[in-house]
Amino acid sequence: MSDAAQRLLVSLVRLTVGVDGQIDDSERDAIASIADEMGHDAFWRLMDQAAHVSTTEEQLLKASRAISDSEEHELIYGALYELSLQNGIHPAEARILDRLAKLWRLTITTVVPDTPRGPLR
């Protein structure tokens, strides 16, 4: 993943976690997973840098236009989606995900889990 995509992902992680004002163990685990994928030291270095910069949703969405690689789009979106699922997707998280999908022209499919069915009558 390019440096710009990594910086964007880390900043979007910070934004996503901050929308509901709290973080729990499942979100911490999801963040740790993202850090492992990116490289622990690189992730936390970028997270520390992002902590010193006030960045709005609009600024991040504008910055996301600079990411042109479709694989990076999918990696970033997928990581944010998995993070957002941890406590149920907050409306502000859904808005960010929707805007990224539209901006990057991602086709999002919903997978419905298997549900137990009773006998047919």
C-alpha positions as CSV (number, residue, x, y, z in Angstrom):
1,M,0.0,0.0,0.0
2,S,1.4,3.4,-0.9
3,D,2.4,5.9,1.8
4,A,-0.5,8.2,0.9
5,A,-3.0,5.3,1.2
6,Q,-1.5,4.2,4.5
7,R,-1.8,7.8,5.9
8,L,-5.4,8.0,4.6
9,L,-6.3,4.7,6.2
10,V,-4.9,5.6,9.6
11,S,-6.6,9.0,9.6
12,L,-9.9,7.3,8.6
13,V,-9.5,4.8,11.4
14,R,-9.1,7.6,13.8
15,L,-12.1,9.4,12.4
16,T,-14.2,6.2,12.4
17,V,-13.3,5.3,16.0
18,G,-14.0,8.8,17.1
19,V,-17.5,9.2,15.7
20,D,-19.2,7.5,18.7
21,G,-16.8,8.8,21.3
22,Q,-15.9,5.4,22.7
23,I,-13.7,2.5,21.9
24,D,-14.2,-1.1,23.2
25,D,-12.2,-4.3,23.1
26,S,-13.6,-5.5,19.8
27,E,-12.6,-2.2,18.1
28,R,-9.1,-2.4,19.7
29,D,-8.8,-5.9,18.3
30,A,-9.9,-4.6,14.8
31,I,-7.3,-1.8,15.0
32,A,-4.6,-4.3,16.1
33,S,-5.5,-6.4,13.1
34,I,-5.1,-3.4,10.7
35,A,-1.8,-2.5,12.4
36,D,-0.6,-6.1,11.9
37,E,-1.5,-6.0,8.2
38,M,0.1,-2.6,7.7
39,G,3.1,-3.3,9.9
40,H,2.9,-2.5,13.6
41,D,5.6,0.2,13.7
42,A,4.4,2.0,10.6
43,F,0.8,2.0,11.7
44,W,1.5,3.4,15.2
45,R,4.0,6.0,13.8
46,L,1.3,7.2,11.4
47,M,-1.3,7.1,14.1
48,D,0.9,9.2,16.4
49,Q,1.4,11.7,13.5
50,A,-2.4,11.8,12.8
51,A,-3.1,12.5,16.5
52,H,-1.3,15.9,16.1
53,V,-3.4,17.0,13.1
54,S,-7.0,18.0,13.2
55,T,-8.6,16.5,10.2
56,T,-12.3,16.6,9.3
57,E,-14.3,14.1,7.4
58,E,-14.4,16.5,4.4
59,Q,-10.7,16.9,4.4
60,L,-10.2,13.1,4.4
61,L,-12.7,12.6,1.7
62,K,-10.9,15.2,-0.4
63,A,-7.6,13.4,0.3
64,S,-9.2,10.1,-0.7
65,R,-9.5,11.4,-4.3
66,A,-5.7,11.3,-4.6
67,I,-5.8,7.5,-4.1
68,S,-6.4,6.0,-7.6
69,D,-5.5,2.4,-7.1
70,S,-8.6,0.2,-7.0
71,E,-6.9,-2.4,-4.8
72,E,-6.0,0.3,-2.2
73,H,-9.7,1.5,-2.4
74,E,-10.8,-2.0,-1.5
75,L,-8.3,-2.5,1.2
76,I,-9.1,0.8,2.9
77,Y,-12.9,0.3,2.5
78,G,-12.7,-3.3,3.8
79,A,-10.6,-2.3,6.9
80,L,-13.0,0.5,7.7
81,Y,-16.0,-1.7,7.2
82,E,-14.7,-4.4,9.5
83,L,-13.8,-1.8,12.1
84,S,-17.3,-0.3,11.9
85,L,-19.0,-3.6,12.3
86,Q,-17.5,-4.1,15.8
87,N,-20.3,-2.2,17.6
88,G,-22.8,-2.0,14.9
89,I,-22.4,0.6,12.2
90,H,-23.0,4.0,13.6
91,P,-24.8,6.4,11.2
92,A,-21.7,8.6,10.9
93,E,-19.6,5.5,10.0
94,A,-22.2,4.5,7.4
95,R,-22.1,7.9,5.9
96,I,-18.3,7.8,5.6
97,L,-18.4,4.3,4.1
98,D,-21.2,5.3,1.6
99,R,-19.3,8.4,0.5
100,L,-16.1,6.5,0.0
101,A,-17.9,3.8,-2.0
102,K,-19.5,6.5,-4.2
103,L,-16.3,8.4,-4.6
104,W,-14.3,5.3,-5.5
105,R,-17.1,3.7,-7.5
106,L,-17.0,0.6,-5.4
107,T,-19.7,-2.0,-5.9
108,I,-20.8,-3.1,-2.4
109,T,-22.7,-6.3,-2.0
110,T,-24.4,-7.3,1.2
111,V,-23.9,-10.8,2.4
112,V,-26.8,-12.2,4.3
113,P,-25.7,-14.8,6.8
114,D,-27.4,-18.2,6.7
115,T,-30.4,-18.2,9.0
116,P,-31.9,-21.4,10.5
117,R,-35.2,-22.2,8.9
118,G,-38.0,-24.0,10.5
119,P,-40.0,-26.7,8.7
120,L,-41.8,-25.7,5.6
121,R,-45.5,-25.7,6.0
